[in-house]
Amino acid sequence: MIVVTRLNDSQFAINPDLIERIHSNPDTTLVMVDGAKYIVTESMAEVIDRISRYRATVIALTHELSANGHLPGPRSLGLVEDLDDHAVPLRPRKI
């Protein structure tokens, strides 16, 4: 999440992965994938910088956890083992 500021100086956190586009004319407007719009006091460059820093932090933390052996492997995620010998044969569709 990144923290941005509304025009009334109240701050809120927003998920940068849900930002579809950013407009700057003259106020910076964040347009979300669901169509919601938020006008913020930060410049477009500041918002983009915060998004970049957020994503870099996520990547760095993932790398650090992976290097320390703290990320779960496929077995600990509960993935299904190979079941080829128990597979159900597919039948062709009737058209």
C-alpha positions as semicolon CSV with decimal commas, in nm:
position;residue;x (nm);y (nm);z (nm)
1;M;0,000;0,000;0,000
2;I;0,111;0,356;-0,062
3;V;-0,003;0,656;0,139
4;V;-0,135;0,959;-0,048
5;T;-0,305;1,282;0,063
6;R;-0,650;1,411;-0,030
7;L;-0,705;1,779;-0,103
8;N;-0,841;1,825;0,253
9;D;-0,502;1,703;0,391
10;S;-0,636;1,367;0,510
11;Q;-0,413;1,075;0,425
12;F;-0,522;0,733;0,305
13;A;-0,355;0,417;0,181
14;I;-0,427;0,276;-0,161
15;N;-0,330;-0,046;-0,336
16;P;-0,104;0,062;-0,624
17;D;-0,180;-0,259;-0,814
18;L;-0,536;-0,135;-0,861
19;I;-0,440;0,200;-1,017
20;E;-0,527;0,194;-1,387
21;R;-0,391;0,537;-1,477
22;I;-0,283;0,870;-1,332
23;H;-0,386;1,209;-1,470
24;S;-0,227;1,542;-1,387
25;N;-0,426;1,838;-1,517
26;P;-0,376;2,037;-1,288
27;D;-0,465;1,812;-0,992
28;T;-0,328;1,460;-0,977
29;T;-0,611;1,210;-1,021
30;L;-0,574;0,837;-0,959
31;V;-0,817;0,634;-1,169
32;M;-0,872;0,287;-1,032
33;V;-0,955;-0,028;-1,228
34;D;-1,312;-0,016;-1,093
35;G;-1,356;0,343;-1,219
36;A;-1,318;0,514;-0,880
37;K;-1,124;0,841;-0,892
38;Y;-0,915;0,998;-0,619
39;I;-0,772;1,348;-0,637
40;V;-0,447;1,376;-0,440
41;T;-0,204;1,655;-0,353
42;E;0,106;1,460;-0,461
43;S;0,240;1,519;-0,811
44;M;0,224;1,244;-1,073
45;A;0,600;1,197;-1,037
46;E;0,567;1,156;-0,658
47;V;0,293;0,894;-0,693
48;I;0,493;0,702;-0,953
49;D;0,800;0,718;-0,726
50;R;0,600;0,582;-0,431
51;I;0,465;0,298;-0,647
52;S;0,819;0,216;-0,765
53;R;0,953;0,217;-0,409
54;Y;0,663;0,000;-0,289
55;R;0,724;-0,260;-0,561
56;A;1,100;-0,254;-0,503
57;T;1,039;-0,315;-0,132
58;V;0,813;-0,611;-0,207
59;I;1,074;-0,763;-0,440
60;A;1,356;-0,703;-0,190
61;L;1,160;-0,860;0,097
62;T;1,070;-1,161;-0,118
63;H;1,434;-1,207;-0,214
64;E;1,544;-1,176;0,149
65;L;1,284;-1,425;0,272
66;S;1,372;-1,667;-0,006
67;A;1,745;-1,644;0,073
68;N;1,674;-1,713;0,441
69;G;1,457;-2,014;0,360
70;H;1,138;-1,855;0,494
71;L;0,931;-1,885;0,177
72;P;0,728;-2,203;0,151
73;G;0,811;-2,453;-0,120
74;P;0,554;-2,625;-0,342
75;R;0,499;-2,910;-0,096
76;S;0,417;-2,679;0,195
77;L;0,162;-2,497;-0,021
78;G;-0,041;-2,815;-0,037
79;L;-0,017;-2,857;-0,413
80;V;-0,160;-3,178;-0,554
81;E;0,095;-3,443;-0,645
82;D;0,117;-3,584;-0,996
83;L;-0,196;-3,793;-1,048
84;D;-0,139;-3,916;-1,404
85;D;-0,209;-4,279;-1,312
86;H;-0,546;-4,174;-1,162
87;A;-0,646;-3,932;-1,436
88;V;-0,998;-3,950;-1,577
89;P;-0,996;-3,991;-1,956
90;L;-1,152;-3,707;-2,151
91;R;-1,436;-3,775;-2,390
92;P;-1,480;-3,577;-2,711
93;R;-1,755;-3,318;-2,709
94;K;-2,078;-3,388;-2,889
95;I;-2,151;-3,105;-3,129
